[in-house]
Amino acid sequence: MFQHIVLLVLVAYPVLCLIPLNLIRFRWGFMNGSAPMPPEMEAKAEVADRTALFIIHVILFVLVAVSMRGSSISLDEVGLSLANWKRALGMGLMFSLFFVGLGELSLSKVPPADSRKEAESRGSVAVWCGIILSVSFSREIWRAFCIVALIRYGFPAWLAILLAALFSATVWLQVGIASALGAAAAYGAAGFLFVDTNSLLAPVSMGIVAGLTNLYHVRHARSGAPRASSRFSRPCPACGEAIRLSEVRWAGDMITCPRCGKCLTTKKKYLWAVGAVSVGVAGYVMRRFISGDPGYFLVAEAIAFVLFFVLAFCFSLIVPPTLKRVQGRAFDKELSLFGTDQPDDNKKRLPK
């Protein structure tokens, strides 16, 4: 009986997500195929999409709650407790930085027209925030129940995490194999956080931060023409032109303004804060997990060094860079990068 409950809950998430609960789209597709909907019907279908997404995860939560009563799995076993909440929250926020950075990289490659097609770009922000909260909680409690049940059934922890990640990632196969693999990696990280901290707070906080950040950038940062305050375009300090950072040629950390030709670079004041945080975290990790012996000072330095580069990379993806002018000639030609080109007014004219 117990193994049947585990199998039922394990397949419930992908099955619920693949069932066409939006009857408006289902009826239109059945009668008209792939023909585009009229604008008024498309608006109703989008409202139905958001409603169906919320209903799916409510059903999933109810199914997990009923299964917990039938399998004698307690609330503490699925991480519904405040024990170790500080470490769990810290781990969740730290892991969320990595996935927020990956989301930033993927969004920077998406044209504005494609970004406006995302479901999060339409509808009430409050509604989407509620959907993100409900999706994160119900999905993570489903994952926690599956992992605990598989471990109790005799599976090793790593295999239980892998199976839960694979079953939940099958939903993304309709988008593409690459999307499914990326989702499996994120879900695997969420499963690891739950097993490591024995708390739902870590994976839920990671999912909420990543979801809200994606919502913000889809609603505001990808709004058609480049703006000076956009995450992906910054104003030139010389002429005020909005420079789309993904469309200019970088040489190290410098670019050339396409309008005035001034040489620009990014401000790096945040690196001092990143360095201070890296040193503090490295000291905590040494005392908490390794050793408080001063002889391990070099190990602490190595940890701080690695953390500095990781946090600097994540911070540069999340926080919009600020441009400033640098002294020297703009590198609008290839040879100017190496300092071998000279200004036109200093060149001697060759005799004809």
HURAZI-V664546 format. One record per residue. RES is the residue in one small letter. PHI is phi in whole degrees, 0 to 359 (* if undefined). NEAR is the number of other C-alpha atoms within 12 Angstrom. D_LAST is the distance of its C-alpha to the last C-alpha in Angstrom with 2 decimals. Layout:
# HURAZI-V664546
res=<RES/RES>
phi=<PHI/PHI>
near=<NEAR/NEAR>
d_last=<D_LAST/D_LAST>
This chain:
# HURAZI-V664546
res=<m/f/q/h/i/v/l/l/v/l/v/a/y/p/v/l/c/l/i/p/l/n/l/i/r/f/r/w/g/f/m/n/g/s/a/p/m/p/p/e/m/e/a/k/a/e/v/a/d/r/t/a/l/f/i/i/h/v/i/l/f/v/l/v/a/v/s/m/r/g/s/s/i/s/l/d/e/v/g/l/s/l/a/n/w/k/r/a/l/g/m/g/l/m/f/s/l/f/f/v/g/l/g/e/l/s/l/s/k/v/p/p/a/d/s/r/k/e/a/e/s/r/g/s/v/a/v/w/c/g/i/i/l/s/v/s/f/s/r/e/i/w/r/a/f/c/i/v/a/l/i/r/y/g/f/p/a/w/l/a/i/l/l/a/a/l/f/s/a/t/v/w/l/q/v/g/i/a/s/a/l/g/a/a/a/a/y/g/a/a/g/f/l/f/v/d/t/n/s/l/l/a/p/v/s/m/g/i/v/a/g/l/t/n/l/y/h/v/r/h/a/r/s/g/a/p/r/a/s/s/r/f/s/r/p/c/p/a/c/g/e/a/i/r/l/s/e/v/r/w/a/g/d/m/i/t/c/p/r/c/g/k/c/l/t/t/k/k/k/y/l/w/a/v/g/a/v/s/v/g/v/a/g/y/v/m/r/r/f/i/s/g/d/p/g/y/f/l/v/a/e/a/i/a/f/v/l/f/f/v/l/a/f/c/f/s/l/i/v/p/p/t/l/k/r/v/q/g/r/a/f/d/k/e/l/s/l/f/g/t/d/q/p/d/d/n/k/k/r/l/p/k>
phi=<*/296/294/291/296/299/295/298/291/296/271/295/297/297/293/297/288/266/288/284/281/278/291/294/293/296/291/294/294/290/264/238/70/266/295/293/282/296/304/291/287/296/297/295/294/293/296/294/299/293/295/295/297/293/296/303/280/292/299/298/296/297/297/294/298/293/293/296/291/279/247/56/267/277/294/296/292/266/87/273/206/265/293/62/288/294/294/295/295/297/296/296/293/293/293/295/300/295/285/295/297/297/296/297/298/291/292/292/266/269/297/302/296/288/294/288/275/296/297/290/283/232/97/289/295/297/296/293/297/296/295/298/296/291/296/298/291/293/293/285/289/296/296/297/297/297/294/297/294/293/295/295/284/119/282/293/298/296/288/296/298/295/295/297/292/293/295/286/281/297/298/276/295/289/271/164/293/297/295/294/294/297/296/298/296/294/290/295/296/295/295/297/298/295/293/289/261/55/213/284/297/293/292/293/295/297/293/293/297/296/292/293/294/297/299/298/289/291/280/239/282/248/246/77/295/295/243/293/263/287/294/254/216/230/281/286/291/269/242/84/295/283/257/281/294/278/247/251/272/262/235/72/247/239/223/245/294/292/263/259/79/286/274/235/219/263/285/233/294/292/296/295/294/298/297/295/295/297/295/296/294/297/295/295/298/297/287/275/243/247/194/267/292/300/293/267/298/295/295/297/297/295/297/296/297/294/298/300/290/294/293/297/295/296/294/293/279/271/272/299/287/248/268/217/281/238/284/122/273/295/263/276/237/295/288/292/294/253/73/261/271/238/300/297/285/264/282/272/284/281/295/283>
near=<11/20/20/16/27/34/23/25/40/38/29/32/39/28/22/29/31/21/17/19/22/26/20/25/28/19/17/20/17/13/13/14/12/12/12/15/21/13/10/12/17/20/18/21/28/27/25/24/28/30/23/26/34/31/23/31/33/27/25/35/30/21/29/39/25/21/31/28/16/19/26/20/28/21/23/22/27/35/35/27/19/19/18/21/22/17/26/32/29/23/31/35/26/30/34/36/33/30/32/35/28/27/31/33/22/20/31/28/19/24/23/25/16/17/26/23/18/22/25/31/27/27/24/17/20/15/21/31/26/22/32/32/27/29/35/35/33/34/46/47/45/48/50/52/48/48/43/40/39/31/26/20/21/14/19/17/26/23/22/32/38/30/32/45/38/30/35/38/35/31/28/24/21/14/14/14/15/15/19/23/23/26/30/27/25/34/41/34/33/48/47/34/39/44/34/24/31/33/39/43/39/43/48/41/36/39/42/36/32/34/29/29/32/35/35/28/33/37/28/25/33/34/28/22/19/24/22/25/24/29/34/39/30/34/32/33/26/22/21/20/24/28/36/35/35/21/20/23/23/22/20/12/22/29/34/38/36/25/20/22/24/28/32/38/28/29/20/20/16/22/23/15/16/26/26/19/24/27/27/21/27/30/29/19/23/25/18/14/13/18/17/17/15/14/12/18/19/15/22/29/23/20/27/28/24/20/28/28/20/24/33/30/24/28/30/31/27/31/27/26/32/29/33/26/26/23/12/19/27/32/31/28/18/14/14/18/22/14/15/12/18/18/17/9/8/8/9/9/8/5/4/3>
d_last=<96.38/93.89/91.37/91.56/90.75/87.72/86.40/87.03/85.14/82.31/81.56/82.35/78.94/76.76/79.42/79.66/75.88/75.66/78.57/77.37/79.21/77.10/79.25/76.94/74.06/76.53/78.15/74.88/73.45/76.72/76.83/73.16/71.31/67.73/67.42/66.10/68.75/69.02/67.78/71.33/72.57/69.57/70.41/74.02/72.90/70.77/73.82/75.85/73.26/73.66/77.44/77.59/75.50/77.95/80.99/79.76/79.60/82.91/84.53/82.94/84.31/87.78/87.77/86.89/89.58/92.20/91.17/91.46/95.07/95.84/94.28/95.53/92.05/92.19/89.76/88.96/87.97/85.28/83.95/85.59/86.49/85.10/85.55/82.40/80.58/78.25/76.82/76.65/74.79/72.34/71.68/71.19/68.70/66.77/66.54/65.54/62.31/61.12/61.88/60.47/57.20/57.23/57.92/54.97/52.68/54.03/53.83/50.20/49.38/51.44/49.78/51.46/52.87/54.64/55.88/57.60/59.62/61.37/65.05/64.82/62.44/65.38/68.86/70.39/69.03/72.63/73.62/70.81/71.71/75.29/74.20/72.07/75.05/77.51/75.27/74.50/78.17/79.72/77.16/77.55/81.34/81.26/79.08/81.35/84.46/83.02/81.98/85.35/87.27/85.37/85.87/89.57/89.75/88.56/84.78/82.68/80.72/77.28/78.39/79.92/76.66/74.71/77.10/77.08/73.27/73.01/75.60/73.94/70.44/71.62/71.28/67.48/67.41/67.24/63.85/62.46/63.03/60.40/62.11/65.47/64.31/62.86/66.11/68.14/66.26/66.91/70.55/70.98/69.81/72.30/75.07/74.23/74.40/77.83/79.22/77.81/79.01/81.98/81.02/79.58/77.85/74.94/73.86/74.77/72.69/69.73/70.02/70.47/67.44/65.20/66.58/66.27/62.71/61.74/63.52/61.64/58.19/59.04/60.49/57.97/54.85/53.89/54.16/51.31/48.33/47.16/48.87/48.17/51.55/51.33/51.80/48.67/46.37/45.84/44.34/41.11/42.16/39.06/39.04/42.31/40.86/43.26/41.54/43.23/43.27/43.59/40.42/37.86/36.16/37.88/36.53/39.74/41.37/38.26/36.72/34.10/35.33/33.88/34.02/32.86/31.12/33.36/34.37/38.12/40.88/44.62/47.36/49.68/52.69/55.01/54.46/56.88/59.58/58.87/59.24/62.51/63.91/62.94/64.77/67.81/68.03/67.60/70.44/72.66/72.00/72.81/76.08/77.16/76.28/75.52/77.05/77.40/77.26/74.61/73.81/71.94/69.36/66.51/67.54/67.39/63.89/62.77/64.33/62.70/59.29/59.59/60.98/58.14/55.48/57.69/58.51/54.94/53.80/56.60/56.09/52.38/53.39/56.16/54.91/51.85/48.99/47.72/44.02/42.66/39.29/37.78/35.43/31.88/29.04/29.90/29.15/27.67/25.33/26.64/24.87/26.18/29.64/29.01/27.35/24.05/21.95/20.89/20.88/17.81/18.21/18.22/15.00/12.25/8.86/6.36/3.77/0.00>
